[in-house]
């Protein structure tokens, strides 16, 4: 018995139904697995397709089935690409979310750092203000202490000036008293020297008068007995006259002595004075020479006899500060 030959439409009907059912089943499974399966690394899908070949199908039916299978494979590849894109999109969203979270965390950290810096700045400003306030107070106290010290220094300077003025006044008064005392002593010494000089002159005049009034024999006797005394009187007279014209040098001291060589004429004129033995102090020696030279002339010598004058023609005399009325 021979089967009736099918029409082309009938030949394609069941394979098409099968292919559509297969695609619907695959899409359903993919949707359910995508919705319920947790996120996993992308993997290559495995597409299984079953090809049913009926013995009764013709070569055209086989080609149709192959075409349908190829379309299904292409559809599965597109679906894979879509899934891959979705997964990449999800990964990008996750990465974006992670970056957003990191950015948020960094922003929060920056905000915290900024708040911390602001708090530190505020604390530093408060500390600076406190230090400035403290510095102002310290400066104020220092100014007060400085002013007080200046007042005390001024007061002390005034007291010192007052004490100094009193000391200067006392010193000046003591100097004046010492000057007056020295003047009084000098006047006293000068008066004593003058009295001594006058006494010596009187004594010498008396001796000369006695010599001139007596006879030659009497004069010779008196000269022999009083020669030493008259010579001593003239020595004292020369010292007294030298003291009147002597200017004391600053280097003159007690216990100093200078020996002078004196030359004199019979009329009492001193013709030369030189140092026979120095005191060791040139200013004192020169002052003694000048003092004797300034006598000029001793008129008292004019009445002496040549025999009495002979020792005074050239003689040596020793002078000390005591001899010169010091």
Helices and strands as residue ranges (DSSP letters): H 8-36, H 59-213, H 216-244, E 257-264, E 270-277, H 282-293, G 299-303, H 306-313, E 314-320
